[in-house]
């Protein structure tokens, strides 16, 4: 404990006060119950008969006493146990076993109370580094305050400033961090690897602790085997407060039930899919499945087992193409009502995953075309109603056509929509000064070139005239469909060298939301390598500089323009199709006669 002189020297010019509060000593309690003083009342925690309260332990204030429980084992070792009054991940019925396990570690530095606190705090600190540092600092500062308040030689006329408390608490924080490293080194390294924890990192998620420290008995053995068989389910097996289906999975694993049966029940998929997922991990299937694991068995259930991905290259193509198609057709429609989902996915992968990019390129299909499949399917069913085609016939027709041909039709249909809407807007009162937002407000310079946003109908017409391509007809695409057009120009002369289109990903959580749709030079020729380099640099710039708030605002403005445009609703979303729309859609379907129902 610091002496009065040492503390006073550290305090410097702290402000004096006239009084200070004191903590009451812990109350005597029965052997099976421990009563803790909290300053405002009492908090009780159950303890096994092998433990008792350390009467000469440090008495903490209200905040800390609600989460620290001092225990002494029969061996004489003292442990400060962290607990939460509500939903604690420390089960009191396991408290004695945990203490005994820690005592067996025989830490050399755990002979003193504060060292025990350091080791236990290292075990208990869960979450990211920010949480650890904050909680670490709070407890260290509380120790300083209560140590000083308990010192009868301390002059209580002095007020501890925040700066002084922080300075005095640094040694304790260092002890906490050292204890954390020591504790991590004592854990079972094999089991650490099973749950993909790096002991050198120092910080773990708390739901893994009960598993790591659980005695090696039947339940632990069953979970260990489950983790070895299904490493994808680590967070589920180790979750402390799982949702209902995860609890059923844990219960089945703990009882030693057949693993494929328990996993199939958890995912609500076939046992064949559950068996296929054994020994798969994120390194193989891709980290994007970490937060969407429940979706994977649903997709696999739609694909024939002999078409499932096997290699890392297969999974890469699966994630790039199959997943977006599933998301597009399953997001708004139940998959049982989407006739092209199951047949389409199998058609896409039947020639092998490595062939998917080449087949898509053959049909000139892009990611945007895939994301628009749902809209085309909906439009086709609406058209079928207009021409009195039975819904069952329309569904059967879709199932007979390759998903690649349907996607190509979808792209042509969207292009035709844009053309019709542009013609309608041209006949109306649309002002050439109509404006839509862009990702940049002014030209972005790059060496001797610059990227210029085109944000009005006049900008598009002017660019189309200069470059002799069709960008002048993209007004409705920019107003209602999320296109963002840019021109790469010479900084000195202002001459247009190439034009490119970007769209935003529909996934608001996408870390790289900018998708390049096309990049054209004059007369729709290929752009120069110099322009391509500028475009690549510009995309990198957008990724790091455009805020999520700006993207949210742009998406919201586009939504409002569509909602508030009478022209858009009349031409595109009216349930009663115009004769021109019906005939135009029929002409489009001539490319695939089976969809005409004749």
C-alpha positions in Angstrom: 0.0 0.0 0.0 1.3 3.5 -0.9 2.3 5.7 2.1 0.7 9.0 2.9 3.8 10.9 1.7 4.0 8.9 -1.6 0.4 9.6 -2.4 0.6 13.3 -1.4 3.7 13.7 -3.7 1.7 12.3 -6.6 -1.3 14.5 -6.0 0.5 17.8 -6.3 -2.0 20.7 -6.3 -5.2 18.7 -5.9 -8.2 20.5 -4.5 -8.8 20.1 -0.7 -12.3 19.0 0.5 -13.7 18.8 4.0 -15.1 15.2 4.1 -14.9 11.8 2.4 -17.1 8.7 2.5 -15.9 5.4 4.0 -16.7 1.9 3.1 -18.4 -0.4 5.6 -16.7 -3.7 6.4 -18.2 -6.9 4.9 -21.0 -8.4 7.0 -20.7 -11.9 8.5 -22.6 -14.5 6.5 -23.5 -18.2 6.7 -21.0 -20.6 5.1 -23.2 -21.3 2.1 -23.9 -17.6 1.3 -21.7 -14.6 0.9 -23.1 -11.1 1.6 -21.3 -8.3 -0.1 -21.4 -4.6 0.9 -22.4 -2.5 -2.1 -22.7 0.9 -0.4 -26.4 1.1 -1.2 -27.6 -2.3 -0.1 -26.5 -5.9 -0.1 -25.8 -8.3 -3.0 -25.6 -12.0 -2.4 -23.8 -14.7 -4.3 -23.9 -18.5 -3.7 -20.7 -20.2 -2.8 -19.9 -23.8 -2.3 -18.9 -25.1 1.2 -15.3 -25.3 0.1 -15.1 -21.5 -0.2 -15.3 -18.7 2.3 -15.2 -14.9 2.2 -11.7 -13.4 2.7 -12.4 -11.1 5.6 -9.3 -9.0 5.2 -9.8 -8.5 1.4 -10.1 -5.1 -0.2 -13.6 -3.7 0.1 -14.8 -2.1 -3.2 -17.3 0.6 -3.8 -20.8 0.3 -5.3 -19.7 -0.3 -8.9 -17.1 -2.9 -8.3 -18.8 -4.8 -5.5 -21.5 -5.7 -7.9 -19.1 -7.6 -10.0 -16.2 -8.9 -7.8 -16.5 -11.8 -5.4 -13.5 -12.5 -3.1 -13.1 -16.2 -2.3 -10.6 -18.3 -0.4 -10.1 -22.0 -1.1 -9.3 -24.6 1.5 -5.8 -24.5 0.1 -5.5 -20.9 1.2 -5.4 -19.4 -2.3 -7.5 -16.2 -2.7 -9.4 -15.5 -5.9 -11.3 -12.4 -7.0 -14.2 -13.7 -9.1 -15.9 -11.4 -11.6 -19.7 -11.9 -11.9 -22.8 -10.1 -13.2 -26.0 -10.0 -11.2 -28.1 -10.6 -14.4 -27.2 -13.2 -17.0 -23.7 -13.9 -15.7 -21.7 -16.3 -17.8 -20.2 -17.6 -14.6 -22.5 -20.4 -13.3 -22.5 -20.4 -9.5 -22.9 -24.1 -9.4 -19.6 -24.4 -11.3 -17.8 -21.8 -9.2 -16.0 -24.2 -6.9 -14.7 -26.3 -9.8 -13.5 -23.2 -11.7 -11.7 -22.0 -8.6 -10.1 -25.4 -8.0 -9.0 -25.6 -11.7 -7.4 -22.1 -11.4 -5.7 -23.1 -8.1 -4.2 -26.1 -9.8 -2.4 -23.8 -12.2 -0.2 -22.8 -9.3 0.7 -19.3 -10.7 3.8 -18.1 -9.0 2.6 -14.5 -9.1 -0.8 -15.5 -7.6 0.3 -15.4 -4.0 -0.9 -11.9 -3.4 -4.5 -10.7 -3.6 -3.8 -8.2 -6.4 -2.0 -10.7 -8.5 -4.9 -13.1 -8.1 -7.1 -10.3 -9.3 -4.9 -9.7 -12.2 -5.0 -13.3 -13.3 -8.7 -13.6 -12.8 -9.3 -10.3 -14.6 -7.3 -11.6 -17.5 -9.5 -14.6 -17.7 -12.7 -12.7 -17.3 -12.0 -9.7 -19.7 -14.0 -10.4 -22.8 -14.6 -8.5 -26.0 -12.5 -6.2 -28.0 -9.5 -4.2 -26.9 -11.5 -1.1 -26.3 -13.8 -2.9 -23.7 -10.8 -4.4 -22.0 -8.9 -1.2 -21.6 -12.0 0.6 -20.3 -13.0 -2.0 -17.7 -9.3 -2.5 -16.8 -9.0 1.3 -16.1 -12.3 1.4 -14.1 -11.3 -1.4 -11.7 -7.7 -0.1 -11.3 -9.0 3.4 -10.4 -11.5 1.9 -8.0 -8.7 0.0 -6.3 -6.7 3.3 -5.9 -9.7 5.1 -4.4 -10.6 2.4 -1.9 -6.9 1.8 -1.0 -6.5 5.5 -0.1 -9.9 5.7 1.7 -8.9 2.7 3.8 -5.6 4.2 4.8 -6.0 5.8 8.2 -2.9 7.9 7.6 -4.4 9.6 4.6 -5.5 13.2 5.0 -9.1 13.1 3.7 -9.1 16.9 3.2 -7.5 16.2 -0.2 -9.6 15.5 -3.2 -8.3 13.0 -5.7 -8.4 14.5 -9.2 -9.0 12.3 -12.2 -5.5 12.9 -13.4 -4.1 11.7 -10.1 -6.2 8.6 -10.1 -5.2 7.7 -13.6 -1.5 8.1 -12.7 -1.9 6.0 -9.6 -3.8 3.3 -11.4 -1.2 2.6 -14.1 0.7 -0.1 -12.0 -2.5 -2.0 -11.5 -3.4 -1.8 -15.2 0.0 -3.3 -15.9 -0.6 -6.1 -13.5 -4.0 -6.8 -15.2 -2.3 -7.1 -18.6 0.5 -9.3 -17.3 -2.1 -11.5 -15.6 -4.0 -11.8 -18.8 -1.0 -13.0 -20.7 -0.1 -15.5 -17.9 -3.6 -16.9 -17.8 -3.8 -17.3 -21.6 -0.5 -19.2 -21.5 -1.9 -21.7 -19.0 -4.9 -22.7 -21.1 -5.1 -26.0 -23.0 -3.4 -25.0 -26.2 -5.0 -27.8 -28.2 -8.5 -26.7 -27.2 -7.5 -23.1 -27.9 -6.8 -24.2 -31.5 -10.1 -26.0 -31.7 -12.0 -22.7 -31.1 -9.5 -20.7 -33.2 -8.2 -18.6 -30.3 -4.7 -17.1 -30.4 -3.4 -17.0 -26.8 -0.8 -14.4 -27.8 -3.6 -12.0 -28.8 -4.7 -11.8 -25.2 -8.4 -11.1 -25.7 -11.1 -13.7 -26.2 -14.9 -13.7 -26.5 -16.4 -14.6 -23.1 -18.7 -17.4 -24.5 -15.6 -19.6 -25.0 -14.5 -19.6 -21.4 -16.8 -22.1 -19.9 -15.9 -24.6 -22.6 -12.2 -24.0 -22.2 -12.2 -24.4 -18.4 -14.8 -27.1 -18.2 -13.5 -30.4 -16.6 -12.7 -33.1 -19.1 -15.9 -35.1 -18.7 -18.5 -36.4 -21.0 -20.1 -33.1 -22.0 -16.7 -31.5 -22.7 -15.7 -34.6 -24.7 -18.9 -34.4 -26.8 -18.5 -30.7 -27.5 -14.8 -31.2 -28.4 -15.7 -33.9 -30.9 -18.5 -31.7 -32.3 -16.1 -28.9 -32.8 -13.6 -31.1 -34.5 -16.4 -32.4 -36.8 -18.1 -29.1 -37.4 -15.6 -26.2 -37.0 -18.1 -23.9 -38.7 -20.4 -24.1 -35.6 -17.8 -22.9 -33.0 -19.8 -19.9 -32.0 -23.0 -22.0 -31.7 -21.4 -24.8 -29.6 -19.7 -22.3 -27.3 -22.5 -19.7 -27.0 -23.4 -18.9 -23.4 -26.9 -17.6 -24.1 -27.9 -19.2 -27.5 -31.2 -18.8 -29.2 -33.8 -21.6 -29.1 -32.5 -23.7 -32.0 -28.9 -23.3 -30.9 -29.9 -24.5 -27.4 -31.5 -27.6 -29.0 -28.2 -28.2 -30.8 -26.1 -27.8 -27.7 -28.5 -30.2 -25.8 -28.2 -32.8 -28.5 -24.4 -32.6 -28.6 -24.2 -32.8 -24.8 -26.3 -35.9 -24.8 -24.1 -37.5 -27.4 -26.8 -37.7 -30.1 -25.7 -38.3 -33.7 -24.1 -35.1 -34.9 -25.6 -35.0 -38.4 -29.0 -35.4 -37.0 -28.5 -32.6 -34.5 -27.0 -30.3 -37.1 -29.7 -31.0 -39.6 -32.3 -30.2 -37.0 -30.5 -27.0 -36.2 -30.3 -25.8 -39.8 -33.6 -27.4 -40.8 -31.9 -29.0 -43.8 -31.4 -32.6 -45.0 -29.0 -34.9 -43.2 -27.1 -35.1 -46.5 -26.3 -31.4 -46.3 -25.4 -31.8 -42.6 -22.9 -34.6 -43.4 -21.4 -32.5 -46.3 -20.6 -29.7 -43.9 -18.5 -31.8 -41.7 -14.9 -30.6 -41.4 -15.6 -27.5 -43.5 -14.2 -24.3 -42.1 -14.2 -20.6 -43.0 -10.8 -20.9 -44.6 -12.3 -23.2 -47.2 -15.8 -21.7 -47.8 -15.0 -18.0 -47.2 -15.3 -15.6 -44.3 -18.4 -14.0 -45.7 -20.4 -17.0 -44.2 -19.4 -16.1 -40.7 -22.6 -14.0 -40.1 -24.8 -15.8 -42.7 -24.2 -19.5 -41.9 -27.9 -20.4 -41.7 -28.3 -19.4 -45.3 -25.7 -21.9 -46.6 -27.7 -25.2 -45.9 -30.7 -23.7 -47.6 -28.8 -23.0 -50.8 -27.2 -26.5 -50.8 -30.6 -28.1 -50.3 -31.6 -26.6 -53.6 -28.6 -27.9 -55.5 -28.0 -31.5 -56.5 -25.3 -33.1 -54.2 -23.1 -34.0 -57.2 -23.0 -30.2 -58.0 -21.9 -29.0 -54.6 -18.6 -27.1 -54.4 -15.6 -29.1 -53.4 -12.4 -27.0 -53.7 -11.5 -23.6 -52.6 -11.8 -22.4 -56.2 -15.4 -23.9 -56.4 -16.3 -22.0 -53.2 -15.0 -18.7 -54.5 -17.2 -19.0 -57.6 -20.1 -20.2 -55.5 -19.8 -17.1 -53.3 -19.4 -14.7 -56.3 -22.3 -16.0 -58.4 -24.6 -18.5 -56.7 -25.1 -16.6 -53.5 -26.2 -13.3 -55.3 -28.7 -15.3 -57.4 -30.1 -16.9 -54.3 -30.3 -13.5 -52.5 -32.0 -11.9 -55.4 -34.7 -14.5 -55.8 -35.2 -15.5 -52.2 -35.1 -12.1 -50.5 -38.6 -11.0 -51.5 -40.2 -14.3 -52.5 -40.4 -17.6 -50.6 -38.1 -19.9 -52.5 -41.0 -22.4 -53.1 -42.8 -19.7 -55.1 -39.8 -18.8 -57.2 -39.8 -21.2 -60.2 -36.4 -20.3 -61.5 -34.5 -20.5 -58.2 -33.9 -24.3 -57.9 -33.8 -25.1 -61.6 -31.7 -22.0 -62.2 -29.1 -22.7 -59.6 -28.6 -26.3 -60.9 -28.4 -25.1 -64.4 -25.8 -22.5 -63.5 -23.4 -25.0 -61.8 -24.0 -28.1 -63.8 -20.9 -27.6 -66.1 -18.6 -26.9 -63.1 -18.0 -23.8 -61.0 -14.9 -22.8 -62.9 -17.0 -22.5 -66.1 -19.5 -20.1 -64.6 -17.6 -16.8 -65.4 -17.1 -17.9 -69.1 -20.8 -18.9 -69.5 -21.9 -15.6 -68.0 -19.5 -13.7 -70.2 -20.9 -15.5 -73.3 -24.3 -14.0 -72.4 -22.8 -10.7 -71.4 -24.3 -11.0 -67.9 -23.3 -8.8 -65.0 -23.9 -8.8 -61.3 -26.6 -6.1 -61.8 -28.4 -8.4 -64.3 -28.4 -11.1 -61.6 -29.7 -8.8 -58.9 -32.6 -7.7 -61.3 -33.8 -11.3 -61.9 -36.6 -11.0 -59.3 -38.0 -7.9 -61.1 -38.1 -9.7 -64.4 -39.8 -12.8 -62.9 -42.4 -10.5 -61.3 -42.9 -8.6 -64.6 -43.3 -11.9 -66.5 -46.1 -13.1 -64.2 -47.8 -9.7 -64.5 -47.6 -9.9 -68.3 -49.0 -13.4 -68.2 -52.0 -12.0 -66.4 -52.5 -9.3 -69.0 -52.6 -11.9 -71.9 -54.7 -14.4 -69.9 -51.9 -17.0 -69.5 -52.6 -19.3 -66.5 -50.2 -18.8 -63.7 -49.3 -22.5 -63.7 -48.3 -22.3 -67.4 -46.1 -19.2 -66.7 -44.3 -21.0 -63.9 -43.8 -24.2 -65.9 -42.4 -22.1 -68.8 -39.9 -20.4 -66.6 -38.7 -23.8 -65.3 -37.9 -24.9 -68.9 -35.6 -22.0 -69.7 -31.9 -21.8 -68.8 -31.2 -19.2 -66.1 -28.6 -17.7 -68.4 -31.2 -17.0 -71.1 -33.6 -15.6 -68.5 -30.9 -13.3 -67.1 -30.1 -12.1 -70.6 -33.8 -11.4 -71.2 -34.0 -9.6 -67.9 -31.1 -7.3 -69.0 -32.8 -6.6 -72.4 -36.1 -5.9 -70.5 -34.5 -3.4 -68.2 -32.8 -1.6 -71.1 -36.1 -1.4 -72.9 -37.8 0.0 -69.8 -35.1 2.7 -69.6 -35.7 3.5 -73.3 -39.5 3.8 -72.9 -39.1 5.9 -69.7 -36.6 8.2 -71.3 -38.9 8.7 -74.3 -41.8 9.5 -71.9 -39.6 11.9 -69.9 -38.5 13.6 -73.1 -42.1 14.2 -74.1 -42.9 15.6 -70.6 -41.7 18.7 -68.8 -38.4 17.3 -67.4 -35.9 20.2 -67.1 -32.4 19.6 -68.4 -31.2 21.0 -65.1 -32.9 18.2 -63.1 -30.2 17.0 -60.7 -29.3 13.8 -58.9 -26.6 13.4 -56.2 -23.2 11.9 -56.9 -20.4 10.4 -54.7 -18.2 13.5 -55.4 -19.3 17.1 -55.6 -16.5 18.4 -57.8 -14.0 16.9 -60.3 -11.5 14.5 -58.8 -8.0 15.2 -60.1 -5.5 12.4 -60.8 -2.2 13.4 -62.4 -3.0 15.2 -65.7 -6.6 13.7 -65.9 -9.7 14.2 -63.8 -13.0 12.4 -63.0 -16.1 14.6 -63.6 -19.5 13.6 -62.2 -22.4 13.8 -64.7 -25.5 14.7 -62.6 -28.0 16.3 -65.0 -29.7 15.3 -68.2 -27.8 18.0 -70.0 -24.5 16.6 -68.8 -25.4 13.2 -70.2 -26.5 14.6 -73.6 -23.4 16.7 -73.9 -21.1 13.7 -73.0 -23.0 11.5 -75.5 -22.6 14.0 -78.2 -18.9 14.4 -77.6 -18.1 10.7 -77.2 -20.6 9.5 -79.8 -22.2 6.8 -77.6 -25.5 6.2 -75.9 -24.9 7.8 -72.4 -27.3 10.6 -73.4 -30.2 8.1 -72.9 -29.3 7.3 -69.3 -31.4 9.9 -67.6 -34.0 7.6 -66.2 -31.3 5.1 -65.2 -29.6 7.8 -63.1 -32.9 9.2 -61.7 -34.6 5.9 -60.8 -32.2 2.9 -61.2 -29.2 4.0 -59.2 -26.7 4.6 -62.1 -23.9 7.1 -61.5 -22.1 8.3 -64.6 -18.6 9.8 -64.7 -16.4 11.3 -67.4 -12.6 11.0 -67.4 -11.2 14.1 -69.0 -8.0 15.9 -69.7 -7.4 18.5 -66.9 -5.8 21.1 -69.3 -8.2 20.9 -72.3 -11.3 19.4 -70.7 -11.6 16.9 -73.5 -13.6 13.7 -72.7 -11.5 10.6 -73.0 -13.8 7.9 -71.6 -17.1 7.4 -69.7 -18.0 4.9 -67.0 -21.0 3.8 -65.0 -21.1 2.8 -61.3 -23.9 1.4 -59.2 -24.2 0.8 -55.5 -24.5 -2.6 -54.0 -27.9 -3.5 -52.5 -26.2 -4.7 -49.4 -25.9 -1.7 -47.1 -23.2 -3.6 -45.1 -21.0 -4.3 -48.1 -17.5 -3.0 -47.3 -16.9 -2.4 -51.0 -20.3 -1.2 -52.3 -19.2 0.3 -55.6 -19.8 -1.8 -58.7 -18.4 -0.9 -62.1 -21.0 -1.6 -64.7 -19.3 -0.4 -67.9 -16.3 1.7 -69.1 -16.4 3.0 -72.7 -14.1 5.1 -74.8 -15.2 7.2 -77.9 -17.7 5.4 -80.2 -18.0 2.6 -77.5 -14.4 1.5 -78.1 -12.2 0.2 -75.3 -10.8 2.9 -73.0 -7.1 3.6 -72.9 -4.8 2.0 -70.3 -4.3 5.5 -68.8 -8.1 5.9 -68.3 -8.4 2.5 -66.8 -5.6 3.3 -64.3 -7.5 6.5 -63.4 -10.8 4.5 -62.9 -9.1 2.0 -60.6 -7.6 4.8 -58.5 -11.0 6.5 -58.3 -12.7 3.3 -57.1 -10.1 3.0 -54.3 -10.7 6.6 -53.5 -14.5 6.2 -53.2 -14.1 3.1 -50.9 -12.0 5.0 -48.3 -13.5 8.5 -48.6 -17.3 8.2 -49.1 -19.0 7.9 -45.7 -21.8 5.5 -44.9 -24.0 8.5 -44.2 -23.5 9.8 -47.7 -24.3 6.5 -49.2 -27.5 6.2 -47.1 -28.5 9.7 -48.2 -28.0 8.9 -51.9 -30.0 5.6 -51.6 -32.8 7.5 -49.8 -33.0 10.2 -52.4 -33.2 7.7 -55.2 -36.0 5.9 -53.3 -37.9 9.2 -52.9 -37.6 10.1 -56.6 -39.1 6.7 -57.6 -41.9 7.1 -55.0 -42.7 10.6 -56.0 -42.5 10.3 -59.8 -45.9 9.9 -61.4 -44.3 9.2 -64.7 -42.3 6.3 -63.2 -45.3 4.7 -61.6 -47.5 5.1 -64.6 -44.9 3.5 -67.0 -43.3 0.9 -64.8 -45.4 0.0 -61.8 -49.0 0.3 -63.0 -50.8 -3.0 -62.6 -52.8 -2.4 -65.8 -50.2 -2.5 -68.5 -50.5 -0.2 -71.5 -50.9 -1.8 -74.9 -47.4 -0.7 -75.8 -46.0 -2.4 -72.7 -47.8 -5.6 -73.5 -46.7 -5.7 -77.1 -43.2 -4.7 -76.2 -42.8 -7.4 -73.7 -44.2 -10.0 -76.2 -41.7 -8.8 -78.7 -38.9 -9.2 -76.2 -40.0 -12.8 -75.4 -39.7 -13.8 -79.1 -36.0 -14.5 -78.2 -37.4 -17.4 -76.1 -40.7 -18.7 -77.6 -41.4 -21.1 -74.8 -42.2 -18.2 -72.5 -44.9 -17.0 -74.9 -46.9 -20.1 -73.9 -47.5 -21.2 -77.5 
